Amino acid sequence: MASGSGFSRRAVLAGLGVGTAGLVAGPLAGRQARAADKAVVGFIYVGTANDYGYNQAHAEGAAAVRKMQGVTVLEQARVPETVAVQNTMDGMINLDGASILFPTSFGYFDPFVLRLAKSKPKVQFLHAGGLWKEGEPLNAHSYFGFISQAVYTAGIVAGHMSKTKKLGFVAAKPIPQVLRNINAFTLGAQSVDPSISTTVVFTGDWFLPVREAEAANSLADQGADVLTCHVDSPKVVMETAEKRGIFCTGYHTNQAVLAPKAYLTGAEWNWTGLYPRLVGDLIAGKTLPNMIRGGFREGFVRNSAYNAIVPEAARKQADGVRAQFMAGNFAVFKGPLKDNKGNTVIGAGTTVDEFDLVLEQMNYLVAGVIGSTS
Amino acid sequence: MRLVRLAEAAAPPLVALLATVAAFALFLLAAGADPLRAYGLIYLGAFGTWFSWQNTLVRAAPLLLTALGMALPAQIGLIVIGAEGGFVAGGVAAIAAGLPLAALGLPAVAVLTGMALAGMATGAALVAACGALRHWRGVNETISSLLIAYISIAVCDQLVEGAMRDPASLNKPSTRSLPDALMLGTIPGTNVHLGLVLGLIFCVLAYVFVFHTTWGFAARVVGANARAGRLVGLPVGRLILIVTALAGAATGLAGMVEVAAVQGAASADLAVGYGYTGILVAFLARQNPLAVIPVAVLMGGLEASGGLLEQRLQLPDATITVLRGLLFIMLLASETLQGRLRLTLRPRAPRAAPEPVRPAHAGGA
């Protein structure tokens, strides 16, 4: 670095600018411009907002809120589940006057949202995950969608398209929400052909693109001809399916552009529908429940548009089941249901309602799933 | 004269800092943002208000300790980059000790002390193992510390999601939580937890140890030339063990603070990169334990202000990562200026011509 002095002169000028701009422009730039707003709404994501997955689904919801009249939207991505999220939320409140916050990652809730909700009673916290319990702050809310319903209908399409009768599922961790989706996907496919099996690979974490690609390839090698996944970014699983010439169904949001030939349909969050509704209710002065949950019927989830190659029979069956979900007279989990070790997990004649908290404790894989929860 | 020397030692990192400011301004222009406004926002987000200061200090707190995980071994000539492993293992050990102590009904001070000791002992054992491997088996400590970090993080994940998992933590596997009453509190009148104070104390003690004790002097002699150290009869092996153990204790304590003051429980979320950011802090501080303090605050400030760039200028979320990357590159480049920048006219040390290529070195200030 021979030009050290040249660097420093230019840099000193810039450095001086930092101080003055900070003192003069900084504090003025923020709140004043937003005095006329009805609400400042902050969205916080754990990963990047264009991950074709979990975070993008939330960011699409944020974009829908941004279109609302008089609402300012703040976004911050890649905020880890540490004190960083507490500070980020606090910053949005303190520096930008946010009154509604959407901390969208599961691990943000306890202790960070709870802690801040106690000290900021006027701010409404809407957390994605469905975790609120009696006794926790009333300005903290937690919402979640029964996406397993949309996974079930995607499973129906997969069941129609599979020739090998083998499906593949790339999953992050064997936790209840993931097991519920693996089971729903398998049950959906088995409603077409009871002989269908699903092989599951757990990668161990939410975002491991290399391991996800390996898992997808290994599933394809084992003969699976429709893949799906429950990881934060389904990108590589979809791309691998396209490259291997097999099919896939998406998750979180629409990944059709990544795999135009392979992408049959997908299970999506309908945050674009839900978020403007929640924000609108809060602006109108309504009190939201602390636990906000729903499926197709409540407009929390949806399916991606079918690929042109999906045959009429598959569409008809999936659409029919979806209509029954909308009407509220279809349950994914009903007896008699056995797990893949032969134990009866739901007795004959029993139908488990989607809202039943027993489903939040799911610790089994249904018969026909090849894999283990531990 | 001493002041001049100090200024000369501090000059290369300052030059690097200013060059980074200039290069990042170009990046901002290319991204279509106004650099002055962006720097104004960074200032606002990091230091512009009392809230910003607290935000910055909370983020700086773990970095004070993880940076020592690299800065201390550097004194004795070792490049140890495994602070992340000590951090995670320290956190898990702390909760493993804290839960049974809490169950005994001990007062908060006793529980927290036990947790701190467990965290520090675990971190110390891990990093000292790298030092021992280096001294007695000739294993490169940079590689071994990184690999030991990977292994200990994997083992800790297995523990918190397996043997130590709270059965009630369904969708986010983690250990049972420390009761709120036993958590490490905040500095009165602020949101900043006491881990910041522990970090500051540890940095000052490390500085005193390195520059004002016989042991520290001996360690620096070994760092400058291990053979010469051995020749004058210094216990090189023991020195390496002590210094690496102290470094590991600092990282383990950082993990304990993360569990006891922030998370309340241990989960896979302990490994979010504080250990790796600590490497950057230590380099920028030129491995000086005292200089770690302002640098950690600066780094905490950058992290605290990243959100404003995203929210107000619609810059991508990786913007602050770009700034950090630029800073690191400029810093490595500026190492070549070391010893060449002179602020006064004094006779230069005679040197052989042609001048040999000087490798960028990481050792002592």
Interface residues (C-beta under 8 A of the other chain):
Chain A: M1 G4 F7 S8 R10 A11 V12 A14 G15 G17 V18 G19 A21 G22 L23 V24 A25 G26 P27 A29 G30 T48 A49 L74 E75 Q76 A77 R78 V79 P80 E81 T82 V83 A84 N87 T88 D90 G91 M92 N94 L95 D96 F106 G107 P111 G129 K173 I175 P176 Q177 G204 D205 E360 Q361
Chain B: V15 L17 L18 A19 V21 A22 A25 P35 L36 R37 Y39 G40 L41 I42 Y43 L44 G45 F47 G48 T49 F51 S52 N55 V58 R59 D157 E161 L170 N171 K172 P173 S177 N191 E258 V262 Q263 G264 S267 A268 D269 V272 G273 E303 A304 G306 G307 L308 E310 Q311 R312 D317 A318 A333 S334 T336 L337 L341
